[in-house]
Amino acid sequence: MALLFRSSVDSEARWAPQLARLMPALEIRVWPEIGDPRNIDYALVWRPEPGLLASLPNLKLILSLGAGVDHILCDPQLPRRVPIIRLVDPYMTDTMSEYVALQVLRLHRRDLEYCAQQAAGIWRELEHKNAAERPVGILGFGQMGQDAGRKLKALGFDVAFWSRTEKAVVGFAGYAGPAGLPGLLARSEILVCLLPLTAETERILCARNFGLLPKGSGLINAGRGAHLVEDDLVPTLSSGQLSAAVLDVFRDEPLPPAHPFWRHPRIVVTPHVAALTNPPTAAPIILDNIRRFEAGLPLQNRVNAQRGY
């Protein structure tokens, strides 16, 4: 068996030892030194070049190095016959929840204002609410969204969610579909986006939807950069409709040095680190699906390409 490793952001040095230790019989080939493409059975990838996967005639399984698969589905030459597996790792879920809780608390406790006051040498107490008085809305309530929601509730926040289709989750108010989105937005003083990127969710963070939030709300986007209409954000901050935005994902990554988001006083930029893939915990999960495929067993976390996740 041979596996192709290709990542535009990660190093094979972090992965090869883990994979080799857990499955010695698996030959690891690192792009671009792939040898005979006919011998490659599996591809473990993040943002592979368009056409790369189609060039592997005997490919059996495509495994994403991250929770999202839009970086695979965007390939116009993608071999549709090959199953795609997204990575669901409890470690990544925990780290995403840590990120969301950190940024919700920063917005809730007005950390940006206090940082600005410190820089200016100003000692002034700012008014703030209790957590129970600060409604949080989460767009996307899969495994990561639900875990973040539970941890925010444990901190006292009033949490509701929005999903593509109707979903009942004990302890949370839920909204669904296009008809339910305005209701979720209207009650969210802090809006968290954890959606997968699909044709329906692209550009969902736009001026029209920002206008449905309570005035002065905060935004956290840890989903995908294409969820945000970037040109709408600064005007919405300038008007006061949004008070602050925390962005971990962007249309162009790395974020270009001249991009205005870097220097905006009401925007926090982090470099796509909300839920980093962790080889020691992710490798066993990835290899379990390869073993399942070889044994003819059902695959875990198989992607529905029509849905986009």
C-alpha positions in Angstrom: 0.0 0.0 0.0 1.2 3.5 -0.8 -0.1 6.8 0.5 0.6 10.2 -1.0 1.1 13.1 1.5 0.5 16.6 0.1 0.0 19.6 2.3 0.4 23.3 1.4 0.8 24.2 5.1 2.0 21.2 7.0 5.3 19.3 7.1 5.6 15.6 6.3 8.2 15.5 9.1 5.4 15.9 11.6 3.4 13.1 9.9 5.6 10.4 8.5 6.9 9.1 11.9 3.4 8.8 13.3 2.0 7.1 10.2 5.0 4.7 9.9 4.9 3.8 13.6 1.2 2.9 13.5 1.2 1.2 10.0 4.7 0.0 9.0 3.4 -1.6 5.9 2.1 1.7 4.5 4.6 3.3 2.1 4.6 7.1 2.5 5.3 9.1 -0.6 5.7 12.9 -0.3 4.7 15.2 -3.2 6.3 15.9 -5.6 8.4 12.7 -5.3 5.5 10.4 -5.8 7.1 7.7 -8.0 4.7 5.8 -10.2 1.2 7.4 -9.7 -0.4 4.0 -10.5 0.9 2.6 -7.3 -0.7 5.2 -5.0 -3.8 3.8 -3.1 -4.5 6.7 -0.7 -4.0 10.4 -0.6 -3.7 12.5 2.6 -4.0 16.1 1.5 -4.6 19.7 2.4 -5.2 22.0 -0.6 -3.8 19.7 -3.3 -3.1 21.2 -6.7 -6.0 21.0 -9.1 -5.7 17.8 -11.1 -3.3 16.1 -8.7 -5.8 13.6 -7.4 -7.1 12.9 -10.9 -3.6 11.9 -11.9 -3.7 8.9 -9.6 -5.5 6.3 -11.6 -5.9 3.7 -8.8 -6.7 6.0 -6.0 -9.0 4.4 -3.5 -9.6 7.0 -0.8 -9.0 10.7 -0.3 -8.3 11.8 3.3 -8.4 15.4 4.4 -5.8 16.7 6.8 -8.4 19.0 8.4 -12.0 19.1 9.3 -13.0 21.0 6.2 -13.1 19.5 2.7 -13.8 22.5 0.5 -10.1 22.6 -0.4 -10.7 19.2 -2.1 -14.1 19.7 -3.5 -13.1 22.9 -5.3 -10.9 20.9 -7.7 -12.7 20.8 -11.1 -10.9 17.6 -12.0 -11.7 15.8 -8.7 -12.3 12.1 -9.3 -15.9 11.8 -8.1 -15.8 8.0 -7.8 -13.3 8.2 -4.9 -14.7 8.5 -1.4 -13.6 11.5 0.6 -13.0 11.4 4.4 -13.0 14.5 6.6 -11.0 14.5 9.8 -13.0 14.4 13.1 -10.5 14.4 15.9 -11.5 15.1 19.6 -8.2 17.1 20.0 -9.3 19.5 17.2 -12.7 19.8 18.7 -11.2 20.7 22.1 -8.9 23.3 20.6 -11.7 24.9 18.6 -13.8 25.2 21.7 -10.8 26.8 23.5 -10.5 29.3 20.7 -14.2 30.1 20.6 -14.4 30.5 24.4 -11.3 32.7 24.5 -12.6 35.0 21.8 -16.2 35.1 23.1 -14.8 36.1 26.5 -12.6 38.8 24.9 -15.5 40.4 23.2 -17.8 40.0 26.2 -15.4 41.5 28.7 -14.4 44.3 26.3 -10.8 43.3 26.1 -10.1 45.3 22.9 -11.2 48.5 24.7 -9.0 47.7 27.7 -6.0 47.0 25.5 -6.6 50.4 23.7 -6.9 52.1 27.1 -3.6 50.5 28.3 -1.8 51.7 25.1 -3.2 55.2 25.8 -2.5 55.1 29.6 -6.2 55.4 30.4 -7.5 54.0 33.7 -11.3 53.7 33.3 -13.8 51.0 34.2 -16.1 50.0 31.4 -19.6 48.8 31.8 -20.2 45.1 31.0 -23.0 42.6 31.3 -23.1 39.2 33.0 -22.6 36.2 30.7 -26.3 35.2 31.2 -27.2 38.6 29.7 -25.0 38.1 26.6 -26.8 35.9 24.0 -24.4 34.0 21.7 -25.4 32.5 18.4 -23.4 29.7 16.7 -23.7 29.2 12.9 -23.0 25.5 12.3 -23.8 23.0 15.1 -21.9 19.9 14.2 -19.4 18.2 16.6 -17.3 21.4 17.0 -20.2 23.7 17.3 -22.0 21.6 19.9 -18.8 21.2 22.0 -18.2 25.0 21.9 -21.8 25.6 22.8 -21.7 23.3 25.8 -18.5 25.0 27.1 -20.0 28.5 26.6 -23.2 27.4 28.5 -21.0 26.2 31.3 -19.6 29.7 31.5 -23.1 31.1 31.8 -23.8 32.3 28.3 -27.2 32.0 26.7 -26.4 30.0 23.5 -28.5 29.2 20.5 -27.6 27.8 17.1 -28.4 27.8 13.4 -28.0 24.8 11.1 -28.8 24.0 7.4 -31.7 21.6 8.4 -33.8 21.1 11.5 -31.8 19.7 14.4 -32.8 19.1 18.0 -30.1 19.4 20.6 -31.1 19.2 24.3 -30.5 22.5 26.1 -30.2 24.7 23.1 -32.6 26.8 21.1 -32.2 25.9 17.4 -33.0 27.7 14.2 -32.8 26.2 10.7 -32.7 27.0 7.0 -33.1 30.4 5.3 -36.3 31.1 7.2 -34.6 30.5 10.6 -31.5 32.6 10.1 -33.0 36.0 10.8 -34.3 34.7 14.2 -30.9 33.5 15.2 -29.2 36.7 14.1 -31.7 38.9 15.9 -30.9 37.4 19.3 -27.1 37.1 18.9 -24.9 39.8 20.6 -21.9 37.6 19.7 -22.1 35.6 16.5 -19.7 32.7 16.0 -19.3 31.1 12.5 -18.2 27.5 12.5 -20.0 26.5 9.2 -18.6 24.3 6.5 -18.1 26.1 3.3 -20.8 25.3 0.7 -22.5 27.1 -2.1 -25.3 28.0 0.4 -23.0 29.3 3.2 -20.5 31.2 1.1 -20.8 35.0 1.8 -23.3 34.4 4.7 -21.4 37.0 6.8 -22.5 40.0 4.8 -23.9 43.5 5.4 -27.5 42.4 5.0 -27.1 39.7 7.7 -24.9 42.0 9.9 -27.9 44.4 9.8 -30.1 41.8 11.5 -27.8 41.5 14.5 -28.4 43.7 17.6 -26.4 46.9 17.2 -22.9 46.7 18.6 -22.7 42.9 18.3 -19.4 41.1 17.9 -18.4 38.6 15.2 -16.1 35.5 15.4 -15.3 33.7 12.2 -13.5 30.4 12.6 -15.2 28.7 9.7 -13.8 29.6 6.3 -12.6 32.9 4.8 -15.2 32.8 2.0 -18.0 33.0 4.5 -17.2 36.7 5.0 -17.8 39.4 2.4 -14.6 41.3 3.3 -15.7 44.5 1.7 -18.7 44.7 4.0 -16.8 44.3 7.3 -15.0 47.6 7.8 -18.1 49.8 6.9 -20.2 47.8 9.3 -17.6 48.3 12.0 -17.4 52.0 11.2 -21.2 52.4 11.5 -21.1 50.7 15.0 -23.5 47.9 13.8 -20.6 45.6 14.7 -18.4 46.5 17.6 -15.5 44.1 16.8 -14.6 41.1 14.7 -12.2 38.2 15.4 -11.1 36.5 12.2 -9.1 33.3 12.0 -9.8 32.5 8.4 -9.5 34.5 5.2 -10.1 34.3 1.5 -6.4 34.6 0.8 -4.0 32.9 3.2 -1.6 34.0 4.4 -3.4 37.3 4.8 -1.5 39.8 2.5 0.7 42.3 4.4 -1.1 45.2 2.9 -4.6 44.0 3.8 -6.5 46.6 5.9 -7.6 44.0 8.4 -4.1 43.9 9.9 -4.2 47.5 11.1 -7.9 47.9 12.0 -8.3 48.6 15.7 -11.6 46.7 15.9 -10.4 43.5 14.1 -8.4 40.7 15.7 -6.4 38.6 13.2 -5.2 35.1 14.0 -3.4 32.9 11.4 -5.8 30.0 10.9 -4.9 28.5 14.3 -8.3 27.9 15.9 -8.1 24.1 15.5 -4.7 22.9 14.3 -4.4 19.3 13.2 -2.4 17.3 15.7 -0.6 14.3 14.1 -0.3 12.1 17.3 -4.1 12.1 17.8 -5.1 12.5 14.1 -2.9 9.7 12.6 -4.7 6.8 14.4 -8.1 8.2 13.2 -6.8 8.5 9.6 -5.3 5.1 9.5 -8.4 3.5 11.0 -10.3 4.5 7.9 -7.7 3.0 5.7 -7.9 -0.2 7.7 -11.7 -0.1 7.4 -11.5 0.4 3.6 -9.1 -2.6 3.3 -11.4 -4.7 5.4 -14.6 -3.7 3.5 -16.1 -2.0 6.6 -18.1 1.2 6.7 -16.0 4.3 6.6 -16.1 7.0 9.3 -16.9 10.6 8.5 -17.4 10.1 4.8 -18.2 13.3 3.0 -21.4 13.8 1.0 -20.1 15.7 -1.9 -23.5 17.0 -2.9 -23.9 18.6 0.5 -20.3 19.7 0.7 -19.4 18.2 4.1 
